[in-house]
Structure formats: structure tokens, C-alpha cells
């Protein structure tokens, strides 16, 4: 069940990137985040009377969920925004594929989780596959500076560590819905505050941008809830590599629906490597 939930989470995140791209046609990323994240928070709040179970409540777990919410998805969104500004979406997506490597390392160091060789190999395979899928040397401009890679690397690191933080909280209070609700409430305050504090001119939201970023928020919120549920059932080493495959979904949906990608041999190889790594992880986990 954890594997199925992780795959569904990856699908949600992947499609959300496509709807977010549509929204970015009429609104900047930071303002879009100030719409999408509060939208997900509102949906969590509406569902809370029916879905929130406070049995087994843990103050320590709630604090962990809140700390995670300060960074994911809030800080990850801001780092991705800066990375897109500096490097563009292709390089950003390629480097973001390293997130499962950070997740496995953090799980080993912070949770003392034993990382199976199969999981480490699958995480490396997903990272290589995503890089092949998105990396395009021609997308790097002549003014490229190596330090700019710190933005997407930091985003991948925060995304990976956030999964471990959520797992730590779920070990104390196995309530994925509470983890999502608390985390998104804190993230909403973070992104809205960042949006209000910035200076300069900004684009006004339109009905179209509000709709698309609202859909993006709903998809991301669903993806987070599915991921947290998977983490409550399985170790980070099983869930992280599968969730990290979401750029593959984005590339395929963009190519088919938006016709925004031209599938090349390199991208095909990246897709094959990514899928093969996930299949290998699923088969090895099922065998165990």
C-alpha cells in the first residue's frame, strides 16, 4: 500500500508542476505560491472536522510537523523560484532529482534508519534518470555561475530532509492528516508573509491564474497527504525514491497535453532509467 500511495503522490506532484506552469503564464511564481499553498491549507481545514483524529496527540510530533512546514513546501517553493530565475526550469528540475539521495542520507543520520542496498541503488537511479530527462547544456546561458547551482541543490536538500522530519513526527504521532494540516498552516503563513514583505511591482492575479494556482495547490496538498501516509507505513528509503520521480510525470504530461516538450533520445533514456529504478525498488521490496 505504501508503494501505491507513493506512486499516486508522485503523480500529484508531477501534474501540479504542469498546472503551475500554466498559472505562471499570467502570474509570477512567488505570488502563485501565495495562492496555491493557502488553497491547500483551506482544503485541509475544511476536511479537518471529518478527517482529523486527535487520538494519540503528541506535542513533540505537532512541533516537528510545524518545523517541517516552515521549510516544506514554503522554503522549497522560494528556492525553486530563485533557481528558475538563475538557471531556468530545465536545470532546476534536473538538479532537483537528487532529493532522494539527501532523504536517504538524512534518514540514516537522523533516524538511524538502515538503508537497504536496493533502496540506495534505486535512489541513485532515479537521480540519474531525472538528470538525463531534463539536463540540457544549451539551456545554461553564457553568464552561468557555478554558485547558482546552490539554489536547486538547497531545494533538493530541504525537500529530502523534510521527508525525514515528517517521518520522525509520524513515528511519535502516526497521523498523516495532522502532519499535512499543521505543516501547510505554517507554510501558508511563511509564503504569504514573504509575498507581502517584498517590494517592487507585482502582477495582479487574474481569474485564470487564481484557478490554475488553486488547482496546483489542491494537487500538491493531495500529494503531500499521500506522501505522509506512505511514510507512516514504510521507511523513507522506500518512499523517497518513488516520490522523487515526479519530474518524469511532468515531462510526459507536458509533452502530451501542453506539447511543451519535444521527446528526444536523451529524454527517452532518462525515462527508461527512472522507471527501471522504481520497478527495481518495488520488486526488491515486494520480495522482502
Buried (B, 14 or more C-beta within 10 A) or exposed (E): EBBEBBBBBBBBBBBBBBBBBBBBEBBBBBBBBBBBBBBBBBBBBEBEEEBEEEEEEBEEBBEBBBBBBBBBBBBBBBBBBBBBEBBBBBBBBBBBBBBBBBBBBBBBEBBEBEBBEBBBBBBBBBBBBBBBBBBBEEBBEEEBEEEBBBBBBBBBBBBBBBBBBBBBBBBBBBBBBBBBBBBBBBBBBBBBEBBEEEEEEEEEBEEEBBBBBBBBBBBBBBBBBBBBBBBBBBBBBBBBBBBBBBBBBBBBBBBEEEEBBEEEEBBEBBBEBBBBBBEBBBEBBEEE
